[in-house]
Amino acid sequence: MLARVLSAAVLGIDAYPVCVEVHREGGMPLFSMVGLPEGAVREAKDRVFAAIKNSGFSIKVQRFTVNLAPADIRKEGSAFDLPLAIGILVTSGIVPDSYLDQVLLLGELSLDGQLRPVKGVLPMAVMAREKGIRAVVVPPENAKEAALADGPEVYPMASLAETVEFLRGARREPFRLDLKEVFDQNRHYPIDFTDVRGQEHVKRALEVAAAGGHNIIMIGPPGSGKTMLAKRLPTILPDMTLEEALETTKIHSVAGLLPPDTALVATRPFRAPHHTISDAGLIGGGHVPRPGEVSLAHHGVLFLDELPEFKRNVLEVLRQPLEDGKVTISRASISVTYPAKFMLAAAMNPCPCGYLTDPHHECTCSLPQIQRYRSRISGPLLDRIDIHIEVPAVPYEDLAGKPTGEPSEVIRQRVIRARQRQLERFRNYRNIFCNAHMQTREIRKFCQVDEESQQLLRMAITRLGLSARAYDRILKVARTIADLEGEERILSVHVSEAIQYRSLDRDVHL
């Protein structure tokens, strides 16, 4: 007897349908599985037979052949446990096959027949909606995530026995979810810019970075508040749209990082990997490719603290996602592309000891040591960072005084208005959504400056020791500052402020 049960698997952040075919015939007891199953899938046999027995179902152990179609793509994960068990029960005459062509089954089985949550349910439910599948059966913990697809009816099942009763015709109410309500409830940041004492000029630089989508690096001694400031950068970025939230949630779902009580990632991610991370951990990888930190920061902020301490090969792999907004991971058997459109925020000390710019501590580093330390950041990577800002130590008056500065919401409104001006400016351009995305042609068209500004730029290049590659970066940042001020033309005051944000291009002075 042959049974066909619908399931799904994930490739990248998208899912594809998998048909679990179970063939049962007489003969010596044997269980054979084909269709390129990985380890967790091959191990399903023992879990499934124990779950069937402990759920109170009696089957005759005969010769079972299981095929996971399409057979030319490797399958991994434990989501095939439930469809495999149902397929075996169908061939044994315990479950009818009347509705199986309209039901997608997902779930891992414990030995006592209970259903456990699995990864990647959101992209699988989205695929079910696109294929016109009417119902999805998932473990209770995955119900909210599956309901986000806003398509097929979602039926949470706690056990194999409960699923069998449902497939036999027992009436169940589908799980309902108000997508807009969930989106609104999760759009909340527990931190705010008013928590930061002093550092008003750094807050301004972060506002400029957020308004133009510019990458930023902060240079300052230990304890000056670089990490605290970076953590608050997502709070002044424009709110995520529902489409952005769903795309970000798909990545976190595939990685298995969705919290149990959170169905939707509605706030911009903030990822801060340690400097000991490998290039595979940052970009993604593994035998079966998994998303890395750059993809988990999609539509959010990737913060790299102590930037020169990262391995050079790790930093160099950042260049592709910074340029393209995506990362492609190729292996012998598979090639996967993950989205990776993020803002890079980095922090570093001004020298190895950290106290070069601190008036209260003496720097013990020599000029060659400082130059070697800063040279750990390659020119091509530094070229992709538009804003360099120095973060001095916080004076006692700011620490002891009352909190000052604007709340994040006030800053965010200015950022949103500046972004709207940019969207209007680039409405006829593909893949350009903010000033940071401009290339040379767009810079020449939209960043024209007057003679006074040209004089400032000439002085910056010749007298302050700024590099030639800083020229375009200054113009892009000046364009963003003008947008924040509501100015159509770039004025000399905007160029002057933008020049201040290129401190790493200057010569090192002791």
C-alpha positions in Angstrom: 0.0 0.0 0.0 1.2 3.5 -0.8 0.6 6.8 1.1 1.5 10.3 0.2 1.8 13.0 2.9 2.6 16.7 2.3 5.4 18.3 4.2 8.0 21.0 3.5 11.7 21.9 3.8 13.7 25.1 3.8 16.3 26.2 1.3 17.8 29.6 2.2 14.9 31.5 3.7 12.3 30.1 1.3 10.6 26.7 1.5 9.7 24.1 -1.0 7.1 21.3 -0.8 8.3 17.8 0.1 6.1 14.7 -0.6 6.7 12.0 2.0 5.9 8.8 0.2 5.5 5.6 2.3 5.2 2.2 0.7 4.3 -0.9 2.8 4.5 -4.5 1.7 4.9 -7.9 3.2 8.2 -9.7 3.9 10.9 -9.4 6.4 10.8 -6.3 8.6 12.9 -3.6 7.0 12.8 0.2 7.0 14.5 2.0 4.1 14.6 5.8 3.5 15.7 7.5 0.3 15.6 11.0 -1.0 18.9 12.4 0.4 18.0 12.5 4.1 20.5 14.0 6.5 21.3 12.5 10.0 18.3 13.9 11.9 15.9 12.7 9.2 17.5 9.2 9.1 17.1 8.9 12.8 13.4 9.6 12.6 12.6 5.9 12.2 13.2 5.0 15.8 11.4 8.1 17.1 8.4 7.5 14.9 7.9 3.9 15.7 8.2 4.5 19.5 5.8 7.5 19.2 3.3 5.3 17.3 3.4 2.6 19.9 3.2 4.9 22.9 0.3 6.7 21.3 -1.8 3.5 21.5 -1.6 2.5 17.8 -0.8 -1.1 16.9 0.8 -1.7 13.5 2.3 -4.7 11.9 6.0 -4.3 11.3 6.7 -5.2 7.7 8.8 -3.8 4.9 8.6 0.0 4.7 10.2 2.1 2.0 10.1 5.9 2.4 10.9 8.5 -0.3 11.3 12.2 0.3 10.5 13.8 -3.0 12.1 15.7 -4.7 14.9 13.2 -4.3 17.7 15.4 -5.6 17.8 18.0 -2.7 19.2 17.1 0.7 16.6 17.1 3.5 17.6 18.0 7.1 15.8 18.7 10.3 13.2 16.9 12.4 10.0 18.4 10.8 9.4 15.1 8.8 8.6 13.1 11.9 4.9 13.8 11.9 4.2 13.3 8.2 6.3 10.1 8.3 4.2 8.8 11.2 1.0 9.7 9.5 2.2 8.0 6.3 2.9 4.8 8.2 -0.5 4.9 9.9 -2.2 5.5 6.5 -0.6 2.4 5.0 -1.7 0.4 8.1 -5.4 1.5 7.6 -5.5 3.6 10.8 -5.7 7.0 9.2 -7.8 7.7 6.0 -6.1 9.5 3.1 -9.1 11.6 2.2 -7.8 15.0 3.0 -4.0 14.5 3.0 -3.5 16.3 -0.4 -4.8 19.5 1.2 -3.0 19.3 4.6 0.7 20.3 5.3 2.1 18.4 8.3 5.1 19.6 10.3 6.5 18.6 13.6 9.0 16.6 15.6 7.8 13.7 17.7 9.0 12.8 21.1 9.0 9.1 22.1 5.7 9.4 23.9 4.0 10.9 20.9 4.0 14.6 21.9 4.7 17.2 19.2 7.8 19.4 19.6 8.4 22.7 17.8 10.6 22.9 14.6 12.5 25.6 12.8 11.5 27.4 9.6 7.7 27.2 10.0 7.0 30.7 8.7 8.5 30.2 5.2 6.9 26.8 5.0 3.5 28.3 5.8 4.1 31.0 3.2 4.9 28.3 0.7 1.6 26.5 1.6 -0.3 29.7 0.9 1.4 30.1 -2.5 0.6 26.5 -3.4 -3.0 26.8 -2.4 -2.8 24.3 0.4 -5.9 24.7 2.7 -4.5 23.6 6.1 -1.3 23.4 8.1 -0.8 21.2 11.2 2.0 22.3 13.5 3.0 22.0 17.1 1.3 24.5 19.5 4.6 26.5 19.9 4.7 27.1 16.1 1.0 28.2 15.7 1.5 31.9 15.9 4.4 31.8 13.5 2.5 29.7 11.0 -0.5 32.1 11.2 1.6 35.0 10.1 1.4 33.6 6.6 -2.2 34.8 6.6 -3.3 32.1 4.2 -4.0 28.4 5.0 -5.9 27.5 8.2 -3.5 26.7 11.0 -4.3 23.8 13.4 -2.0 23.4 16.4 -1.8 19.8 17.6 -0.2 18.7 20.8 0.3 15.0 20.0 0.3 12.4 17.3 -3.0 10.9 18.7 -4.6 14.4 18.5 -3.5 14.7 14.9 -4.9 11.3 14.0 -8.3 12.2 15.5 -8.2 15.4 13.4 -7.5 13.6 10.2 -10.2 11.1 11.0 -12.7 14.0 10.9 -12.8 15.4 14.4 -13.9 19.1 14.3 -11.3 21.6 15.4 -11.3 25.4 15.3 -8.4 26.9 13.4 -5.9 29.1 15.2 -6.6 32.8 14.6 -4.2 35.7 14.7 -4.6 39.4 14.1 -1.4 40.2 12.2 -1.7 44.0 12.6 -2.3 43.7 16.3 0.8 41.4 16.7 2.8 43.8 14.6 1.8 46.8 16.7 2.3 45.0 20.0 5.9 44.0 19.2 7.1 47.5 18.0 8.6 48.6 21.2 12.2 49.3 22.3 13.1 49.0 26.0 15.9 51.6 25.6 16.1 55.2 24.6 18.6 57.9 23.7 17.7 59.8 26.9 19.5 57.1 28.8 22.8 58.4 27.4 24.5 61.2 29.4 26.3 63.8 27.3 27.9 62.9 24.0 25.6 65.2 22.1 27.9 65.4 19.0 28.0 61.6 18.8 24.2 61.4 19.0 24.1 63.9 16.1 26.5 61.7 14.1 24.3 58.7 14.7 21.2 60.7 13.6 23.0 61.6 10.4 24.0 57.9 9.9 20.4 56.8 10.5 19.0 59.4 8.2 21.2 58.5 5.2 21.7 54.8 5.9 25.4 55.4 6.4 27.8 53.0 8.1 29.5 54.5 11.1 32.6 53.9 13.2 33.1 55.3 16.7 36.6 55.9 18.1 37.1 56.5 21.8 38.7 55.3 25.0 37.2 52.5 27.1 34.1 53.5 29.0 33.2 56.4 26.8 29.8 54.9 25.9 30.4 53.6 22.4 28.4 50.4 23.0 25.6 52.2 24.8 25.2 54.6 21.9 25.3 51.8 19.3 22.6 49.8 21.0 20.3 52.8 20.7 20.8 53.3 17.0 17.9 51.0 16.0 15.5 53.2 18.1 16.0 56.1 15.8 15.7 54.2 12.5 12.4 54.3 10.6 9.9 51.8 11.9 9.9 48.5 10.0 7.2 47.9 7.5 5.2 44.7 7.8 7.0 43.3 4.7 10.4 44.0 6.3 9.2 42.4 9.6 8.1 39.2 7.8 11.3 38.9 5.8 13.4 39.4 9.0 11.2 36.9 10.9 11.8 34.3 8.1 15.5 34.5 8.7 15.2 34.2 12.4 12.8 31.3 12.0 15.1 29.4 9.7 18.0 29.9 12.2 15.7 28.7 15.1 16.2 32.0 17.0 12.5 33.1 17.4 11.7 33.4 21.1 8.8 31.1 22.2 6.5 34.0 23.0 7.4 36.1 20.0 5.8 35.3 16.6 7.1 38.4 14.7 10.3 40.4 14.7 8.8 43.8 14.6 11.7 45.9 15.8 14.9 46.3 13.9 17.5 43.6 14.9 20.7 44.6 16.7 23.4 42.0 16.5 26.7 42.3 18.3 29.0 39.3 17.7 32.2 38.9 19.7 35.5 39.6 18.0 36.4 35.9 18.2 33.7 35.0 15.7 34.7 33.0 12.6 34.0 34.1 9.0 31.4 31.3 8.8 29.7 32.6 11.9 29.6 36.2 10.6 28.6 35.5 7.0 26.9 32.1 7.4 28.0 28.6 6.4 28.3 25.1 7.6 27.8 21.7 5.8 24.2 22.7 5.3 24.4 26.5 5.0 22.9 28.5 7.9 22.4 32.3 8.1 25.2 34.2 9.8 25.2 37.4 11.8 25.0 39.7 8.7 21.7 38.0 7.7 20.4 38.0 11.3 21.0 41.8 11.2 18.9 42.2 8.0 16.9 45.5 8.2 18.8 46.3 11.4 22.2 47.1 12.8 25.3 44.9 12.9 27.6 46.2 15.7 31.3 45.2 15.7 32.9 46.3 19.0 36.7 46.4 19.2 36.9 46.3 15.4 40.7 45.9 15.0 40.5 42.7 17.2 38.5 40.8 14.6 40.5 38.5 12.4 41.4 40.2 9.1 39.8 37.4 7.0 36.6 37.8 9.0 36.4 41.6 8.3 37.2 41.1 4.6 34.2 38.9 4.0 32.0 41.8 5.0 32.7 43.6 1.8 30.2 41.6 -0.4 27.2 42.0 1.9 28.0 45.7 2.5 28.1 46.2 -1.3 25.3 44.0 -2.5 22.9 43.7 0.5 23.0 39.9 0.3 25.4 37.0 0.8 25.8 33.8 -1.3 27.1 30.7 0.4 28.3 27.9 -2.0 29.0 24.3 -1.1 29.7 21.3 -3.3 26.0 20.2 -3.2 24.2 23.5 -2.7 24.3 27.2 -3.1 22.2 29.5 -0.9 21.6 33.2 -1.0 20.6 35.1 2.2 19.5 38.7 2.4 21.9 40.9 4.4 20.9 44.6 4.1 22.1 46.1 7.3 23.7 49.2 8.8 27.2 48.6 10.1 28.1 50.3 13.4 31.7 49.7 14.6 33.7 50.8 17.6 37.4 50.9 18.3 40.0 52.3 20.7 42.2 55.1 19.3 45.3 53.1 20.1 46.3 49.7 21.6 46.1 50.9 25.2 43.0 52.9 24.5 44.0 56.3 26.0 45.4 58.3 23.1 42.6 60.8 23.2 41.8 60.6 27.0 43.0 63.7 28.8 43.0 61.9 32.2 45.2 59.0 31.2 48.6 58.9 29.6 48.9 56.9 26.3 51.9 54.5 26.4 51.8 53.6 22.7 54.4 54.6 20.1 53.4 56.0 16.7 54.4 52.7 14.9 52.2 50.8 17.4 49.2 53.1 16.7 49.7 52.8 12.9 49.9 49.0 13.1 46.8 48.9 15.2 44.8 51.0 12.8 46.1 49.2 9.8 44.3 46.1 10.9 41.3 47.7 9.3 41.8 47.4 5.5 41.3 50.4 3.2 38.5 48.7 1.2 36.5 48.0 4.3 37.2 51.5 5.7 36.1 52.9 2.3 32.6 51.5 3.0 32.2 53.4 6.3 31.0 56.9 5.6 31.1 58.4 9.1 34.0 58.3 11.6 33.3 60.0 14.9 35.5 60.5 18.0 33.8 59.6 21.3 35.7 61.3 24.2 35.5 60.2 27.8 32.3 61.5 29.5 33.1 64.4 32.0 31.8 64.2 35.6 29.4 67.0 35.1 27.5 65.0 32.5 27.5 61.8 34.6 26.3 63.6 37.7 23.8 65.9 36.1 20.2 65.3 35.0 19.6 63.4 31.8 19.7 65.7 28.7 19.0 65.3 25.1 16.0 64.4 23.0 14.2 61.1 23.2 14.5 58.6 20.4 11.1 59.2 19.1 11.8 62.9 18.4 15.0 62.0 16.6 13.3 59.2 14.7 10.7 61.7 13.3 13.5 63.8 11.8 15.1 60.7 10.4 11.8 59.6 8.8 11.3 63.0 7.1 14.9 62.9 5.7 14.3 59.3 4.4 11.1 60.4 2.7 13.0 63.2 0.8 15.5 60.6 -0.3 12.8 58.1 -1.5 11.2 60.9 -3.5 14.6 61.8 -5.0 15.4 58.2 -6.0 12.0 57.1 -7.0 13.2 56.4 -10.6 16.3 54.5 -9.5 16.4 50.8 -8.8 18.1 49.6 -5.6 18.7 53.1 -4.3 16.6 53.9 -1.2 18.9 56.3 0.7 21.9 58.5 0.2 24.4 55.8 1.3 23.4 53.7 -1.7 24.5 56.4 -4.3 27.2 55.6 -6.7 29.5 58.0 -8.5 27.0 58.9 -11.2 24.2 59.8 -8.6 26.7 61.7 -6.5 27.6 63.9 -9.4 23.9 64.6 -10.1 22.5 65.1 -6.6 25.5 66.3 -4.6 26.6 69.5 -6.5 28.1 72.1 -4.2 28.9 75.9 -4.5 32.3 77.5 -4.7 32.6 78.0 -1.0 32.0 74.3 -0.3 34.6 73.5 -3.0 37.1 75.5 -1.1 36.3 73.6 2.1 36.7 70.3 0.3 40.0 71.4 -1.3 41.3 72.4 2.2 40.2 69.0 3.6 42.1 67.1 0.9 45.3 69.2 1.0 45.7 70.5 4.6 44.0 67.9 6.8 45.5 64.9 5.1 42.2 63.4 4.1 42.4 60.7 1.5 41.0 61.1 -2.0 38.4 58.3 -1.5 36.9 60.4 1.3 35.7 63.0 -1.2 32.6 61.1 -2.3 31.9 60.0 1.3 31.9 63.6 2.4 29.5 64.6 -0.4 27.1 61.8 0.5 27.0 62.7 4.2 26.6 66.4 3.4 23.6 65.5 1.2 22.1 63.7 4.2 22.8 66.6 6.5 21.0 68.9 4.1 18.1 66.5 4.0 17.8 66.6 7.8 17.7 70.4 7.6 15.1 70.3 4.8 17.5 72.0 2.4 17.4 71.3 -1.3 20.9 72.6 -1.9 24.1 71.4 -0.1 25.5 74.4 1.8 29.0 75.0 3.1 27.8 74.4 6.7 26.7 70.9 5.6 30.0 70.2 4.0 31.9 71.5 7.0 30.0 69.1 9.3 30.5 66.2 6.9 34.3 66.8 6.9 34.4 66.4 10.7 33.1 62.9 10.2 36.3 61.6 8.5 38.7 61.5 11.5 40.3 58.2 10.5 41.4 59.6 7.2 43.6 62.2 9.0 47.2 61.7 9.9 47.9 60.4 13.4 49.1 63.1 15.7 50.5 62.4 19.2 
